[in-house]
Structure formats: structure tokens, C-alpha cells
Amino acid sequence: MRGNLFSQFKGLIMSVSATRRHKLRFMTCLSIVLFYAESTTAACNNFGTCNVGIYNAIENSLNLPELTMEPLQDAEDVGSSQTQNQDQGGAPPVAVQEEPADQAGTAEPNLNARKALIEATNNISPFKIEADTPTEQALIEAIDVFLTMDIDGCLDRLRGIRSEEPTFPPAEYLLGAYLIAVDNAVSGLQSLELAAREHPDYPSIYTGFARIAINQSRFTDAYALAMQAQQAANSGTWTDEQKRFFRTEIVDTLADVSMNRESWDVTLSHLIELQELLPENGQVKLKIAKAYFEQNEYEKS
């Protein structure tokens, strides 16, 4: 149902006369409204075993109040409606002023959605947000602005965090994850492309694209992207925590590629390494059991 609604509204807005900025704003508004209204089950595994929390957290926070959005008008439409109003003897229209950027996100935030996106940020980042810190407060402000549909404001605030914390993920990468999480895949992919252009050395961008490729059954593309992520991880100057996180993402991706190809020996080698990286992850243990079962090694499954 959600896919049909999204496609219908997308076709509608693209068929009318509107500025590019208004179109993007409308599509983002629509995505967040549908995010509040329906389930995100179809997107649950886009970022793999180690990052599945990004979608599970959001899926569990959908009992949210309905958002409202005002209709958007082009400048010429506004001018014509004002002239018509005056010609008919009506009261002069009240001038509508655009909200200043520094006031964006001042509406009452939705705490469930905020919590979900904070958890999402932790799940797709080697940089862990500590509670009650200036970094957490800055992230909360960025997320609240995102939930008011101010994409530029969110991006600016995420960039501000990275300028203070160099190990924080690229802003464009996080924004892409947020947009995909609210089922705006088109804008999310555009943001990931921007992240790849601005930060070509950041490994998680390529494993993110690889996850999308796996969901589309493009396993050769996913493998190539995982190799590109590994090259970036090997060539960069990363902390030990970052190296472990990137390697976890890469091995997780390679395991899913080989599993879909039914290359069980290769799958097991990746899963055994992944279990060492994620010893408490139940999904990894289940995948190992499946791989042994497919090799007829029932006593190990």
C-alpha cells in the first residue's frame, strides 16, 4: 500500500508546475508522513546484520502523531491569488514570511522518532554517541530539524558535529540513511551519491550501496562495492575502533553475497570471522547453522 501511495503522489507532484526545491520538499514531507503512518518492514535489512537496528528501531516507533503540511505554491501562483482576492473586494492578504533558518525545528519534537534515529545513528557509525553530552545535544537538534522536513538545516547541523568530532560519519551519509529509513529511497540515494563524491575514502558509503545492491539481487555489484570499501578501509588513517567497525560491515556484506550465491564454504569463512567480531549476535549464529546444514554437516548446524 505504501509503495502505491508513494508512487501516485510522486507522479502527481512531478506533473504540476513547481520549483525543484518545492518538489523535493513535498517528496520529503510525503515520505515522513508515510513513515509515521505505516510500517517500514520492506526496508528492514538494507544495512545488514550489524546495522539492522536502524530499521528495527524505526519500525518500533511508528505510533506517532500525524504530521500536517501546508500546500506549497509557486511565486506566480501566490501573486495571482493575491490579485484575485483584491479584485473581489476581499481583505488584503497577510504577507507570509519564511521561517528563519535558526528557528527551524522549534516545533514540539516526536520523542519516539527522535529516539529511533539516535539509535539508527549509533548502529551505522563507529562513533558512539554518549548520553548527556554536547554531541548528543547537537545530534538531537539535527534530528528534530530533519523531522520538521528541513533537509538543509539537518545537513548543516550534522556537518557541524563532524567538524567538532572528526570520527563522526559524513553528514551526507547519515542524511541518506535517514531518508532511506523514512522510505524516501530516491532522495536517500542522491544523498549517498553526494557522500561518495565528497568523502570517497569513507568505507561505509560503499557497504551501504552494497546493501542496496543485495536487496536488488545485484550480487556482483555488491561484491565489487565491498572490495572498494575494503580498499578504502586499508588505505585510510583510522582508529582501531573504526577499523573493526568497517571490517564488520564488509565481512557481513561478503557473507550475504556468498550466501545468496550458495557458496557455502566461502560463506562459512566469512561468518566465522563475523562471529569473532560480533560474538553475541544471534543472527550470525543462525546463519552459521544454515551454512552447515546446506553442507550436510548436520551435527554442526
Secondary structure, DSSP 8 states (H G I E B T S, - for coil): -HHHHHHHHHHHHHHS---HHHHHHHHHHHHHHHHHHS--GGGTTTTHHHHTHHHHHHHTT-------------HHHHHHHHHHHHHTT-----------GGGTT-S---HHHHHHHHHHHHHT-SS---TTSHHHHHHHHHHHHHHTT-HHHHHHHHHHHHHH-TTS--HHHHHHHHHHHTT-HHHHHHHHHHHHHH-TT-HHHHHHHHHHHHHTT-HHHHHHHHHHHHHHHHHS---HHHHHHHHHHHHHHHHHHHHHTT-HHHHHHHHHHHHHHSTT-HHHHHHHHHHHHHTT-TTT-
